[in-house]
Amino acid sequence: MAKYNIKAETREVLGKQNKKIRNKGLIPVVLYGQGIDAQSLQVNKNDFIKIYNQAGTSSLVDLKVGDKNPLQTLIHNLQFDPLTDEVTHVDFYQIKEGQELTAEIKLDFVGEAPAVKELGGIFIKNYEEIGIKCLPKDLDLIDVIKVDLSGLKEFNDAIYVEDLEVPEQIKITEDPKAMVASIMEPKEEKIEEPVAEAEEGEEAAEGEVPKDGEAEASKEGGEAPKEGEAPKEENK
């Protein structure tokens, strides 16, 4: 694994005044770790972006503060400007040799799922990275965790955390039964039948057979007499 290092300086400016050092191309940094006092530092913005793009949050970074010996650290807890998306603050976590550390390792999905290519299934990815625990010296054993998709052949096939292959020195901290990726069957689109036109109902009403007496009344232009009632004489 590549070796990463970056220089830092002690930071006197704190709080809202950090805007001043950001305008100078620097990033406010806090160094902390188990059993040590937190330190306020600053690093060159361009140097940090270069290192972060290569090391991410899962590779050891030697942080050299002034003229002191480099410290083994991990990049933690980045903060970004909501408008510009630029890094505004970074935490470095100092680790101790012989003491287990936790980190996030990226997943590299390789191959092609037959269920997608041949059946038109939908690929669902639940994780981009996975939490691990190991000794600092063993972190160099792994850059990414490869996830082979060639075994996803049918709908509802899935890959679980327990299926991921890592060196025995590396412990995955996620639930072994958690689903990393799966294949979902595509939903069929239902074609709705057009609603019958209102005219059809009207035609049916017009086609009804009239009741006895109604037909005669309609011919004469008057009402049909009620049962037992003599028809009225018309004035001629």
Secondary structure as UniProt FT lines:
FT   STRAND          4..10
FT   HELIX           15..17
FT   HELIX           18..22
FT   TURN            23..25
FT   STRAND          26..33
FT   TURN            34..35
FT   STRAND          36..44
FT   HELIX           45..55
FT   TURN            56..58
FT   STRAND          61..65
FT   TURN            66..67
FT   STRAND          71..80
FT   TURN            82..84
FT   STRAND          87..94
FT   TURN            97..98
FT   STRAND          101..110
FT   HELIX           114..117
FT   TURN            118..119
FT   STRAND          122..125
FT   STRAND          129..134
FT   HELIX           136..141
FT   STRAND          144..148
FT   TURN            150..151
FT   TURN            155..156
FT   STRAND          158..160
FT   HELIX           161..163
FT   TURN            168..169
FT   STRAND          171..172
FT   TURN            176..177
FT   STRAND          179..184
FT   HELIX           198..206
FT   TURN            212..213
FT   HELIX           214..220
FT   TURN            227..228
//
